[in-house]
Amino acid sequence: MIVDRQGRRFRNLRISLTAACNYACTYCVPNGKRLVAAQDELSADAMARAVAYLVEAAGIERLRITGGEPLVSPRLEPFLEAIGRLPLEDIGLTTNGQLLARKLPALQAAGIRRLNVSLDTLDPDAFRRIARGGDLDTVLAGLDAARAAGFRIKLNMVPLRQENLDQVLPLLDYCLARGYELRFIELMRMGHLARAGTDFQQQFVSLGDLLALIGDHHPFVQAEAPLDATALRYEIPGRGHFGIIANESVPFCRTCSRLRLSSTGWLHGCLSSGNRHYIGDLLDKPRHQALPALQRLLVKALGDKQDLAFSGGATVMKIIGG
């Protein structure tokens, strides 16, 4: 087990199945141009082997499949089949939901029961303006189908002061009525938002702003969350829960247990670090050669983590499994 001086280790792996996405969200890409798959993305077999090696070398316990948008990847089904044989405590998937209804059988067959669905508004016009792709009704229908199939669902919303602040309460009520847990994600200084002169401050909505807005309409109390959780959780008694990933307001770097693997084979130990570590060339080596080399890279990746707080990063979030 690899542990740093703050007692942190890698427990949670987020793997970007592809950099491609059928959206071009305003907070992710600056020019409205959709991200496409990289030419050198790993095969499904190589990705599954990477996960297997990381389980053994780092003690990974939980896996989240992300993108880009993972449901657009032709690697999805063979990857799911391969990782189903690994000793993982939990496998989840993050999606924008556009293809969710048609992919539910494959997710069920792989044993996935937890979904995080990104949804920033229930207003069709705002949806088109923010996502710059897709269709709101299709996403809502996919959510209904997943709920009927027994999936546990969380919705992820990025509040933007000038875009969807009026949707905080409608989305919360929508989730409470259906048994979903809504996660508000504070805007992060990533990609084009990390540079000076951006509209980050104009769009940023803080933890305090959200709690004040929600508190005017719903009484709530803080709820327990795991030590290495990124979200602060709150309970609305008798109704349900919501969470806030308050990266700017209440940094969680001291307890971060996340490791990210890009679709092209690069390990990222920290979103706030420009460092990355290539493992693609290790995946064709026999286990007894690959694991020692991988452990050396993991020591470096763990050393990339910030001690106190996220300070921004130029990498586009969608590329490394947001």
C-alpha positions in Angstrom: 0.0 0.0 0.0 1.3 3.5 -0.9 0.6 6.2 1.7 1.8 9.8 1.8 2.7 11.9 4.9 -0.9 12.9 5.4 -2.1 9.4 5.5 -3.7 9.6 2.1 -3.7 6.7 -0.4 -5.5 5.9 -3.6 -8.9 4.1 -3.0 -11.0 5.5 -5.8 -10.2 5.2 -9.4 -12.0 7.3 -12.1 -11.3 6.0 -15.6 -12.1 8.1 -18.6 -13.4 5.6 -21.2 -13.1 8.2 -24.0 -12.5 11.9 -24.4 -15.4 12.1 -26.8 -18.6 13.8 -25.7 -21.9 14.5 -27.4 -22.2 17.7 -25.4 -20.1 20.9 -25.3 -21.0 22.4 -21.9 -20.1 26.0 -21.4 -18.1 25.3 -18.2 -16.1 22.5 -19.9 -15.2 23.7 -23.3 -14.9 27.4 -24.3 -15.8 27.4 -28.0 -18.8 25.1 -28.3 -16.7 22.5 -30.1 -17.4 18.9 -29.0 -14.5 16.9 -27.8 -13.7 13.9 -29.9 -12.0 10.6 -29.2 -8.2 10.7 -29.1 -6.5 8.6 -31.8 -4.3 6.8 -29.3 -7.0 5.8 -26.8 -6.4 2.4 -25.1 -8.3 -0.7 -26.1 -11.0 -2.1 -23.8 -8.7 -4.9 -22.9 -5.8 -2.6 -22.1 -8.1 -0.4 -19.9 -9.4 -3.4 -18.0 -5.8 -4.6 -17.5 -4.9 -1.2 -16.2 -7.7 -1.3 -13.7 -6.6 -4.8 -12.6 -3.0 -3.7 -12.1 -4.1 -0.6 -10.2 -6.3 -2.7 -7.9 -3.3 -4.8 -7.1 -0.6 -2.1 -7.0 -2.6 0.7 -5.3 -5.4 -1.0 -3.4 -8.1 0.5 -5.5 -11.5 -0.4 -4.0 -14.0 1.6 -6.0 -14.2 2.4 -9.7 -16.2 5.1 -11.5 -16.4 5.0 -15.3 -16.5 8.5 -16.8 -15.6 10.3 -20.0 -16.0 12.5 -22.0 -19.3 10.7 -22.2 -18.7 7.0 -21.6 -21.9 5.8 -23.2 -20.7 7.0 -26.7 -17.6 4.7 -26.5 -17.6 1.5 -28.6 -15.3 0.1 -25.8 -18.1 0.3 -23.2 -19.6 -3.2 -23.4 -16.3 -5.2 -23.7 -14.8 -3.0 -20.9 -17.8 -3.7 -18.6 -17.5 -7.4 -19.3 -13.8 -7.5 -18.4 -14.0 -5.4 -15.1 -16.9 -7.4 -13.8 -14.4 -10.1 -12.9 -12.3 -7.8 -10.7 -12.4 -7.7 -6.9 -13.9 -4.2 -6.6 -16.3 -3.1 -3.8 -18.3 -0.8 -6.1 -18.5 0.2 -9.8 -20.4 3.3 -10.8 -20.8 5.3 -13.9 -21.2 9.1 -14.7 -23.1 10.1 -17.7 -25.0 13.0 -19.2 -27.9 10.6 -19.7 -28.5 11.2 -23.4 -28.0 7.5 -24.3 -28.9 6.1 -21.0 -32.2 4.4 -21.9 -30.6 2.4 -24.7 -27.6 1.4 -22.6 -29.4 0.3 -19.5 -29.4 -3.4 -20.4 -25.6 -3.4 -20.8 -25.1 -1.6 -17.4 -27.4 -4.0 -15.7 -25.7 -7.0 -17.1 -22.4 -5.7 -15.8 -23.7 -5.4 -12.3 -23.7 -1.6 -12.2 -26.4 -0.2 -9.9 -25.2 3.3 -9.2 -25.4 6.2 -11.7 -24.4 9.8 -11.5 -26.2 11.8 -14.2 -25.1 15.4 -15.0 -28.1 17.7 -15.4 -27.8 21.4 -14.9 -31.4 22.6 -15.6 -35.0 21.4 -16.2 -35.6 24.3 -18.6 -35.3 23.2 -22.2 -33.9 26.6 -23.5 -31.3 26.8 -20.7 -30.4 23.1 -21.3 -29.6 23.8 -25.0 -27.7 27.0 -24.0 -25.5 25.2 -21.4 -25.1 21.7 -22.8 -24.9 22.8 -26.5 -26.1 19.3 -27.5 -28.6 16.7 -26.7 -32.2 16.9 -25.7 -33.7 17.4 -22.2 -36.7 15.1 -22.7 -34.5 12.2 -23.7 -32.4 12.6 -20.5 -35.5 12.7 -18.3 -36.9 9.6 -20.0 -33.6 7.8 -19.4 -33.7 8.8 -15.8 -37.3 7.4 -15.5 -36.2 4.2 -17.1 -33.2 3.8 -14.8 -35.3 4.5 -11.8 -37.8 1.9 -12.8 -35.0 -0.6 -13.3 -33.8 -0.1 -9.7 -30.7 2.0 -10.2 -29.6 4.3 -7.4 -29.3 7.8 -8.9 -27.5 11.0 -8.1 -27.8 14.1 -10.2 -24.9 16.4 -10.6 -25.6 20.1 -11.2 -23.0 22.9 -11.7 -24.7 26.1 -10.5 -23.8 29.1 -12.7 -24.9 32.5 -11.5 -25.8 33.9 -14.9 -27.1 30.6 -16.4 -29.1 28.4 -14.1 -29.3 29.8 -10.6 -33.0 29.8 -10.9 -32.9 26.0 -11.4 -31.4 25.2 -8.0 -34.8 24.8 -6.2 -36.7 23.2 -9.1 -34.0 20.5 -9.6 -33.8 19.9 -5.8 -37.6 19.4 -5.7 -37.5 17.2 -8.8 -34.9 15.0 -7.0 -36.6 14.9 -3.7 -39.9 13.8 -5.3 -38.1 10.8 -7.0 -35.7 9.7 -4.4 -32.6 11.0 -6.2 -29.8 12.8 -4.4 -28.8 16.0 -6.0 -25.2 17.0 -5.9 -24.3 20.7 -6.5 -20.7 21.0 -7.8 -19.0 24.4 -7.3 -17.5 25.7 -10.5 -13.9 24.7 -10.7 -10.9 26.6 -12.1 -10.2 24.0 -14.8 -9.3 24.3 -18.5 -10.3 27.7 -19.9 -11.7 28.8 -16.5 -8.2 28.5 -15.0 -6.8 31.3 -17.0 -6.9 35.0 -16.0 -9.6 37.0 -17.6 -12.3 34.3 -17.6 -15.8 34.7 -16.3 -15.2 32.4 -13.3 -16.0 34.9 -10.7 -19.1 36.1 -12.5 -20.5 32.6 -12.7 -19.3 31.1 -9.4 -21.9 30.2 -6.8 -20.5 29.3 -3.4 -21.5 26.8 -0.7 -22.8 29.7 1.4 -24.9 31.0 -1.5 -26.5 27.6 -2.1 -27.3 26.9 1.5 -28.9 30.3 1.9 -31.0 29.8 -1.2 -32.1 26.3 -0.1 -32.6 27.3 3.5 -35.2 29.9 2.5 -37.4 27.0 1.3 -36.3 23.8 3.0 -35.1 23.2 6.6 -32.0 21.0 6.6 -29.4 19.6 8.9 -25.9 18.4 8.0 -25.6 14.6 7.6 -22.7 12.3 8.0 -20.4 11.5 5.0 -17.4 9.2 4.6 -14.0 10.7 5.7 -12.7 10.9 2.1 -16.0 12.1 0.6 -15.8 15.1 -1.7 -19.3 16.2 -0.9 -20.8 17.8 2.2 -24.2 16.1 2.7 -27.4 17.6 4.1 -30.7 16.1 5.1 -34.1 17.7 4.5 -36.0 15.8 7.3 -38.7 13.5 5.9 -37.8 14.4 2.3 -34.3 13.2 1.4 -30.7 14.4 1.0 -28.6 16.7 -1.1 -24.9 17.3 -1.3 -22.5 20.1 -2.2 -19.0 19.5 -3.6 -17.5 22.7 -2.3 -14.1 22.6 -3.9 -13.5 26.3 -3.5 -15.4 27.0 -0.3 -14.4 24.0 1.8 -11.4 22.3 0.1 -11.1 18.5 0.6 -7.5 18.0 -0.5 -6.4 16.7 2.9 -8.5 13.6 2.6 -8.6 13.0 -1.2 -8.3 9.4 -2.2 -8.9 9.8 -6.0 -6.7 8.6 -8.8 -7.6 9.3 -12.5 -6.7 7.4 -15.6 -7.2 9.0 -19.0 -8.4 7.1 -22.0 -4.9 7.5 -23.5 -3.2 5.8 -20.5 -2.1 8.8 -18.4 -2.4 8.7 -14.6 -3.4 12.0 -12.9 -3.0 12.1 -9.1 -4.4 15.6 -8.7 -6.6 17.8 -10.8 -4.6 20.8 -9.6 -1.2 19.4 -10.8 0.1 19.6 -14.4 2.0 16.3 -13.8 0.8 13.1 -15.4 2.3 9.7 -15.6 2.1 7.3 -18.6 1.3 3.7 -17.9 0.2 2.6 -21.4 3.6 1.0 -22.1 3.3 -1.1 -19.0 0.1 -2.8 -19.9 1.7 -5.2 -22.4 4.3 -6.3 -19.9 4.0 -9.4 -17.7 2.6 -8.7 -14.2 6.0 -9.2 -12.4 7.5 -6.5 -14.5 4.5 -4.1 -14.7 3.6 -3.9 -11.0 7.0 -2.6 -9.6 7.2 0.0 -12.4 3.5 1.0 -11.8 4.1 1.4 -8.0 7.0 3.8 -8.7 4.6 5.9 -10.8 2.0 5.8 -8.2 4.4 7.2 -5.6 4.9 10.1 -7.9 1.2 10.5 -8.6 0.4 10.6 -4.9 3.1 13.2 -4.4 1.3 15.4 -6.9 -1.6 15.9 -4.5 -2.1 19.4 -3.0 -1.6 19.7 0.8 -4.4 22.2 1.5 -6.5 23.3 -1.4 -7.1 23.1 -5.1 -5.3 25.9 -6.9 -6.5 25.4 -10.5 -5.5 23.4 -13.5 -5.2 23.9 -17.2 -6.4 20.4 -18.1 -9.9 20.1 -19.5 -11.9 18.2 -16.9 -13.8 16.0 -19.4 -10.5 14.5 -20.7 -9.6 13.0 -17.3 -12.8 11.8 -16.0 -14.4 14.7 -14.2 
